[in-house]
Every structure is written in C-alpha cells, then in structure tokens.
Amino acid sequence: MHDKAYFDNYYPLPYHHPYWYGFFDGIAKYIFDFYGPQYVMDIGCAFGYLVGQLRARGIEAWGIDTSEYALSRAAGIVRPFLSLASGVDPLPRRYDLITCIEVAEHMPPEDALAMVENICAHADSILFSSTPDDTEPEVHINVQPADYWTAAFAKHGMKPVRSAGFLALHALWFE
C-alpha cells in the first residue's frame, strides 16, 4: 500500500519534497527544546526524517515502518537506525518518548488499538496524531475523532497532558 506511488503522490507535497525536511526539523526542535528525551522511537518513520533530525540533536532515536520502499529511501546515515516492523510488533526496549504521527488511520481498528497498548507499555510519554477527518478511502481506513484516541490511551493509564499544535491541530501529547 505505501509504495513509490503513495509517497510520490503524498498530499500536500510529494514526500521527497524539501518541505518535509523542514517540517520534521521543526518537530525535532520542539521535542529537543521542550522535552529533551534521551531515547525516542518513531512509529511509522517512513523515510526517517524525524529520526535523522533527532539524532542530529544528539538524541538516540530509532524508527520503524511497514513500508520497505519508504525505508529504502532513507538517507544512508539514518538507515542503520530504522527497521521494517509495525507498531503492534514487540519493541526492543523502553523509550523516554514514542512518536506516532499519522499512522493509526492507516491501520485496521483492532491493530491500531493493539499498537496503542504496545506503545503505552514502552514509554511514559507519547506524541500522537491521527487525522480526525481525512477519509481518503484508499489509505485511511480508521479515521477517528480525538476523543476516540484519548479513550484508547486512557485504558492504558495515559492522559493527554498538552496539545501538540506545533505538529497538527489534532495532535496530543500523552503521559
């Protein structure tokens, strides 16, 4: 599903467009400046832009994605820190922060809820966003309102502690 055509036609700009470097640099800057984690896992890392920007700031960051194509497009310096896996797969350790940006809407509901359980078990802080209204039928199969995700995280003891408007209006930071 997330092949070359998907990333070449990514909205609003193709995923290889320089805009995305700046976008993820801004997220990494915010994470570094206001949270300062030592260990971060990015679920759904795609080309590894966020992992690269975090590592450039001295944060030990890793990423996983289910798209072999996306991982193959990562910069060589970042590739050793990326793996082919899903957010429902066992994670190798605990992290200070797990990021999961626009991933859950691409997963069947039962898998997305299993991912929420998995990431809650591996971090005390989670930066999460999932579109509440983009029902692009070919790829967004699990579009839910923010209250749905807040309830899913609450089942595992996580509550939203702040908005993550620097990422998206619907993004939340759970602890």
N, C-alpha and C positions, 0 to 999 in steps of 0.2 A: 504494500500500500504506500509506504513512504519511500518511493524510489526517485530516480532522477527527475521524472516529470513532476512529481509532487513538489520538490524543492525548487525546480526551475519556475514553477507557476505559483509559488508561495505568495500569499497576499499580506501586505500591500506591495511588497517588492520581492523579487527572487531572493532566496535565502543566501546566495553568494554575494549579494549586493553589499557594498561597504557600509550601508546604513546599519546592518545588523552587528557589525563590529562595535560601532559606537553605542548602539542600544545595550549590548551586553557589557560593554565597558562601564556604562553608567550604573548598571545593576551591581557589577563587581565593586565599583567605587562606593556605592551606598553600603553594601554588605561589609566592606572593609572599614569604612569610616564610622559606621554606627553600630556594628555588631562585633567585628573583629574576631571571627572564628578561626580556629587553627585547622580544623578538618571539615571539609564540605563534600557532599555527594550531590551531583546534579542528575536527577532522574529525567530522562528524555533529553539528553545533552545535544542531540543532532550533530552538528559539525564541531562541537566542543568549544564554541566561542566563549561561553561563560567560564568553563574550566580553565581555558587559557588566560583569560583576564584575571581570574582569582589567583592562579599560580604566579602570574607576573607581579602580583602584590605580596607574594610570599606565603600565601595560604595553600596548604596541602589539599588540593581539590582533585576529585575524580568524577567521571561521568559514565552513565550507561545509557544505551539506546537500543531499540529493537530494529533499527534500520542499518543494514550492512552498508548501503550506499552512503548514508549520512556519515557514518564513522570513517568510511574510506576517503571522505572529503576533508577530514580534519587535518590541520597543519601537523607536519611531522613531529614538531616539538611537543605537541599535545597528545598525539596518538597513544603513547605508552600508558596514559592515564585514563583511557577510555576503553569500555568493554561492551560487547554485544550481550545485552541482558534486558529484562523487563523489571519494572518496579515491583512486580509480585515475586521475583526471584530473591532468594536469600542474599542479604548484603553481608559483606565480609567483616564489618565492624560497626561500632557506634560512631556517630559524627556529631560535631557541635551544631551543624546546620545541614539540613537536606533541602534542596530546592527542587521544585516540581512545577515547571512553568508550561502551561498549556499542553498537558499530556492527558489528563483524565478523560477529557471529552473524546479522545480517540480510542478509548478502551470500552469493552462491554461493561455494563454497570457492576456485575459481580467481580470482575477483575479490578476495576477502579477502586472498589471498596476494599478488596484484598490488598491493593497497593497502599491505601491509606493506613490500614492496620500494620503493614510491614514497615512503612517509613516512621510511623509513630513509635514502633518498638526499637528504632535505631537512632533516634535523635530527640533531643529535648526542645528543639526549635526547628520549625519548618516554614519555608517561604513557598506559598502555594497559590497558583492561579489556574482557573479553568473557565473558559468563556461561558457566560450565562445565557448568551443569546445568539451566537453564530451557529446556525443549524445547517452548515454546509453538508449536504447529505452524504457525499461520498466518503468523508473522513471524520466528521463529527457525529458520532453515534451515541453519545452520552452527555448531552448538554443539560446542565442542571443549574438552578439558581444558587447563589452563595449560601443561603440558609441550608440547603441540602448538604453541602460540603462541611459547613460548620457543625451540623449534627453528626456527620460521619466522623469527624475528628474528635468531637466530644465523647463519643463512645469509647475512645481510647485515651481519655483524660487530657486532651488538648483543647485549648480555648484560643480564640483569636485575641491577640494582645495589642495589635495595631493594624491599621490599614497599610497596605503596601502600594499606595498610589503612585509611587515612583516607577513601579512596574506596569500596573494596569489598575483601572478604577475598581475592578472586582477582585484584585489580589489581596491576600491576607497573610499575616504572619502569625503562626500558631505556636504556642508554648504550653 
